[in-house]
């Protein structure tokens, strides 16, 4: 795991995607939810031609959840070494 604030896996879309997913999954569980509450992901890439690398990492993690997923190309991120970013939407249902 990279040092806090360090760029994970420079140049490697697959590994950066896995790291983004790990960070998001930790935030989801810390908020008291589970990956089963996910309904949508947005994968933002600076080079859309590399979408298959991100899709492989996404599928390895979320194949059983199957959230709606959108891949988009963005001009860039704050740090030029970031190749991918992920947003995840979850829905919480009231306890019955």
C-alpha positions in Angstrom: 0.0 0.0 0.0 1.4 3.4 -0.9 2.2 6.0 1.8 -0.8 8.3 2.5 -1.0 10.9 -0.1 1.4 9.1 -2.5 0.4 8.1 -6.0 -0.3 4.4 -6.3 1.2 2.5 -9.2 2.3 5.3 -11.5 1.3 4.6 -15.1 -0.8 1.5 -14.2 -4.5 2.0 -14.8 -5.5 -1.5 -13.5 -3.6 -1.0 -10.2 -4.8 2.5 -9.7 -8.3 1.4 -10.2 -7.9 -1.4 -7.6 -6.6 1.2 -5.2 -9.5 3.6 -5.9 -11.9 0.7 -5.3 -10.2 -0.2 -2.0 -10.4 3.4 -0.7 -14.1 3.6 -1.7 -14.9 0.2 -0.2 -13.3 1.2 3.1 -15.3 4.5 3.1 -18.5 2.6 2.4 -18.0 0.1 5.2 -16.8 2.8 7.7 -20.1 4.6 6.9 -22.0 1.5 8.0 -23.0 0.2 4.5 -21.8 -2.7 2.4 -20.9 -3.2 -1.2 -24.3 -4.8 -1.6 -25.9 -1.3 -1.3 -24.0 0.0 -4.4 -26.2 0.9 -7.2 -23.9 2.9 -9.5 -20.2 3.5 -10.3 -18.6 6.2 -12.4 -15.1 5.4 -13.6 -13.3 8.5 -14.9 -10.2 8.0 -17.0 -7.7 10.5 -18.5 -7.3 8.1 -21.5 -10.5 6.3 -22.4 -8.6 3.9 -24.7 -7.4 2.2 -21.5 -11.0 1.5 -20.2 -10.5 -2.3 -20.4 -7.8 -2.2 -17.7 -10.1 -0.3 -15.4 -13.0 -2.6 -16.4 -11.0 -5.7 -15.4 -10.4 -4.3 -11.9 -14.0 -3.2 -11.6 -15.3 -6.6 -12.7 -13.1 -8.5 -10.3 -14.5 -6.6 -7.4 -18.1 -5.9 -8.3 -19.1 -8.9 -10.5 -21.5 -10.2 -7.8 -23.0 -6.7 -7.1 -23.4 -5.6 -10.7 -23.9 -1.9 -10.2 -24.8 0.3 -13.2 -21.5 1.6 -14.5 -20.4 4.5 -16.6 -16.9 5.1 -18.0 -16.0 8.6 -19.0 -12.9 10.4 -20.2 -11.8 13.5 -18.4 -9.2 16.1 -19.3 -7.2 15.5 -16.1 -7.0 15.4 -12.3 -5.3 17.6 -9.8 -2.3 15.3 -9.8 -1.1 14.5 -13.3 0.0 11.0 -12.2 -3.6 10.0 -11.4 -5.0 8.1 -14.3 -8.4 7.0 -12.9 -10.9 8.1 -10.3 -14.1 6.3 -9.2 -17.4 7.5 -7.7 -19.7 5.1 -6.1 -23.4 5.6 -5.2 -25.1 3.5 -2.5 -28.7 3.4 -1.4 -29.6 2.6 2.1 -33.0 1.0 2.7 -34.8 1.4 6.0 -34.6 -1.5 8.5 -38.0 -3.3 8.6 
